[in-house]
């Protein structure tokens, strides 16, 4: 500690030199982003090695929460407790893990029972809707049935539609069963109602796309701010410490932190360029907004994907309607030409 009046290092009553400690991050080892990156690299390396050795074990670097798995993770029990557990001696932390495992098992069983009941309910509801649709004339269902009879499945357009090209696995879109389920569950009974459904869903998709893009831009900006601050904060702390010193202590400190201090002007300028209209650095608020926005962004993305899939089904069904009409017209013309040929031959005879 430097006495501002004398410029000398302070001493206590027993003439011992006084020191003021300040931790300056010289590496990025404590960065959460880097920790995730290193965990991913380790998992990828292990999985690649396992694949080469034909070991059917897959490592996952993400937490249960990041994977969307509704399961409580076990706690770290430590070396001492682990040694006792291996000897058959139960420990407090070991008991906690056993309780967590038991709770997870009960949760999985409950979820399986719920999903089974849900599937049975959906199956019963679908059959009821389908049977009702069969009793009422439905030109869309009739078209699907004709295409199924002729080809076994629906055709995909040679040139993909706007939404069809967004679907990576298009096999499901060719299934006549899936097409019938799509029509019945959405209560579409004519090509006119299909066109109306398409128009409504297209409008919904455009709205979702606009909101998704807007939130994505804001989310990316906040992530960039947070990432930039992680770089800027330790350099700023070094700069402030340098400013608080004088004399020989400042010269010594500046020499030891020459590289960090040389980066300060550039990082400060980059940090300020990201802040808008006098915006202050509020890291805690940024992180809270990032978490909230990420959840909204992902939710809208899922709804957008669902809507795009619906529109892709509509595109495939509409294409098959036009294609079937064209094929039937060609067959009719060919049949008429054949009849005319036969008639002329009979007349010649």
N, C-alpha and C positions, 0 to 999 in steps of 0.2 A: 504494500500500500504506500502511495507517495503522498507526502505532506505538500499540499498545494502552495503553502507559504514559502517553504524552504526548498522544495524540489527534491528533497532527500527522502529515502525510505523510512517509514515510521517504525519506531521501536516501542516495546512495552516497558513497564516499570523495571523489569529485570534486564533491560537492554537487548531483548530478543527481537529480531526483525519480524515485522508483520506482513502477511501476504493475503491478498484477496484473490480467491480462485474463481475462475469463470470457465465453464466448459464450452469449448468451441468444436463443433462437429468437423473433423478433418476428413472423414470418409462418409460414404452413403450407406453404411451397413445397417443403420437404424431405420432406413426408409421402408415403409410398408409396401410401396409399389415395387421396390427392388426385391423385397422378401418374397412377394408373390411371384415375381419373374424367376427368381432362383428356384423356388419350389416347383414351378412349372418345368423349368429346364431339367431339374433332377428327375421329376416324374417321367418326362419325355425320354430321357436317357435310359432309365430303368425299363420302361415299356418297350423301347426299341431293342434293348438287350434281351429282354424276355421273349420278344417275338423271334429274334434270331435263334434263340435256344429252345424254341417251341415250349416255353413255359406259359401256361394259360393263367397268368396273374396280371391284373391291370392295376396300376397305381394311379390315384387321383389326387391332384394337388389342391383342388378346391374344397372348401368347407361344405358341410351338409347344407348350410343356409344358402351358399352360393350355387349349389347344385339344385336347389329347390326341393331338397329332401327333408321331410318333416320328421326329424329324428334328433334326439338329444345325444351329443357326443360324450364319450367317457372322459374322465379327468386324468391328468398325469399323476401317477401315484408315487413316483420317485424311486431311487435305487434301493433305499432301505426297506420300504414297504414291499417293493417288488421281490426282494430276496426272501422276506418273511412269507409272502404269498406262495412262492415256489416251494417252500418247506411245508406248506399246508396250514400256515398260521394266518388267520383272517385279520385284516387291518381295517381301520376306519375308512380310509380312502378306497380300499379294495371293496368294502361293503357298499360304498356309494356307487362304484362302477357296476357292481352286481345288480343293484337296485335300478340303475339307469338301463342296463341291458334287459332286465325283466319288464320295465315300463315300455321300452321300445318294442319288445316282442308283443306285448298286449296291444300296443298302438297299431302295429302291422296287422295283427289278427283282426282288429276292429275295422281297419281300412279295407282289408280284403272282403270282409263280410258286407261292408257298406257298398263297395264296388259291385259285388255280385248281385246284391239287391237292386242297385241302380240299373245294372245291365238287364236284369229280368223285367224291371218296370219299363225301361225304354223299349225293350223288345215287344212287350205287351201293347204299349202305346202305339208303336210303329205298325204292328199288325192290325190294330183297330183302325188307324188312319188309312192304311193301305186297302183294307177291306171296304171301307167307306168309299174310297176313291174308285174302286173297281165297279161299285154299284152305280156310280155316276159317270156318265160319258166324259172322258178326258182325252182330248185330241193329242196332248203331249205324251201321255202314257201310251196311247195307241201307236204313235210314231216310234217311241222307244222299243215297243214290242215288235214292230215290223223290222226295225234295224237289227234287233237281237236275233230274230228268226232268219234273216238273210245272212248275217255276218258273225253272230255270236257276241259281238261287242260294238261299242260306238267307235266311229272314226274320229281321229284328231285332225284339225285343219292343217293343210300343207304349210300355210303361212300362219303362224301362231297369232292369236288375238292379243290385245293389250294386256290382259290379265293372265291368260294361259301361259304366256312366256315367263311369268314370275313363278310358276309352279315347277319345282325341280323334278318331282316324281309324278308323272302324268298318267301312270298306269291305272290308278284308282279312278281317274276321270273317264276312262273307257268302259268301266264296269256298268252294265245295264242295271244291275241291282242298286248300285250307288246312285245312278241317275234317277231311278224310280223313287228311292228314298229321299233324294233331294227335292223332287217334285211334290211328293205327298206331305213331307214334314213342313214344307213352306206353303202348302195349300194352293199350289199353282194348277189351274184346271184348263188353261188354254194358252195359246201362244201370245194372245193379247195380254193376259195376266203375267206371262213370263217377261214380256217387253216392259210392262209397268214395274215388275219386280227388279229388272235389270236397271231401269232408270233410277229407282229409289236407292238401290245399293250403290250405283255409280256416284250419286250425289253424296252418300254417306262416306264412300271411300275417299272422295276428294277432300271432304272435311277432315277426315282422320289423317290424311296425308299432310294437309296444311298444318294441323296441330302437332303432328309427329315431327315434322321438319323444324317447326318453331322451337319446340321443347328440346330437340336434339341440338340446335344451335346454342341455346342457352346452357344446356348441360355441358357441351364441349368447351364453351367459354369458361365456365366455373371450374371445370377440371384443369383447363390450361392455367387459370389463375392460381389454383391450389398447387399445381405442380411447379409453377414458376416461383411461388412463395417458398416452397421447400428448398429451392436452390438459393433464393435471395436471403432468407432469414439468417442462416449462419454467417454469411458474408456481412450482412448488416450488423450483426452482433459484434463481429470483429472490428468493423469500422467504428462503431460507437465506443468500444473499449479503447481503440486507438485515440479517439477524440478526447477521452477522459484523462489521458495521460499527458505528462509534460517532461521536457528535458531528456535526460539519458534513458529513463524508463520507456519513454515513448519511442526513442530511436531504436532501443533494443527490441521492443514489442513489434514495431513496424518492420524491422529487418526479419524477425522470425515469421511474420505473417505477410510477407511481401506479395506472394502469389494471390492470396485471398483479397488483399486490399486493392490489388491491380484490377481485379474482376468487379469491384464494387460499382464504379460508374456505369459500366455496360449493363450489369444486372439491374441496377436502379432504374435506368432508362427503359429497359424492357418491361420491368414491373409496372412502371408508371404508364407505359403505352397501353397496357392491358386494362388499366383502371379507367372508368368512364365517368365524365362529368363530376369530378371531385370525389369520386367513390373512394371510401376508406378500405383499408385492409381488415377484413373481418373473417378470419380463417374458420372460426367455429360456425359462423352463420353459413359460410360457403359449403362446408362439409354437410351441414344439415340440409341445405337446399339440394346439394348433389344427390343425397340419399333419397329425398322426396321426389326429385325430378326423375331419377333413374327408375324408380318404381312406376311413375306415371308413364314414362317413355316406353318401358317394357310392356306395360298393360295395353297402351294404345297400339304398339307394334303387333301384339297378339291379335287384337281386334281387327287391325288392318289386314293381317294375313288371313284371318277367317273370312273377311269380306271379299278379299281377292280370290279366295278359293270358291266362294259362292258365285262370283262373277265369271270365273273360269268354267264352272259347270254350265252356267247359262250360255257362254260362248260355244261350248262343245255341243250342247243340245240344239242351239239355233243352227249351227253349222250342219249337223246331221239332218235337220229338217230340210234345209235347202238342198243338201246332197241327195237325200232320198227322193225329193220331188224331181230333181234333175235326172236321176237314174230311172225313175218310173216313166218320165216323159220320153227318154231315149228308148226304153223298152217298148213303149207304146208305138212310137214312130217305126221302130224296127219291125214290130208285129204287123203294123199296117202295110209297110212295104212288102213284107213277105206274103201277106194276103193278096195284095195287088198283083204280085208276080204269079201267084198260083192261079188267080182269076184270069190273067191274060193267057196263060198256058192252056187253061181249059177252053177259052174262047178260040184259040188257034186250032185246037184239036176239033 
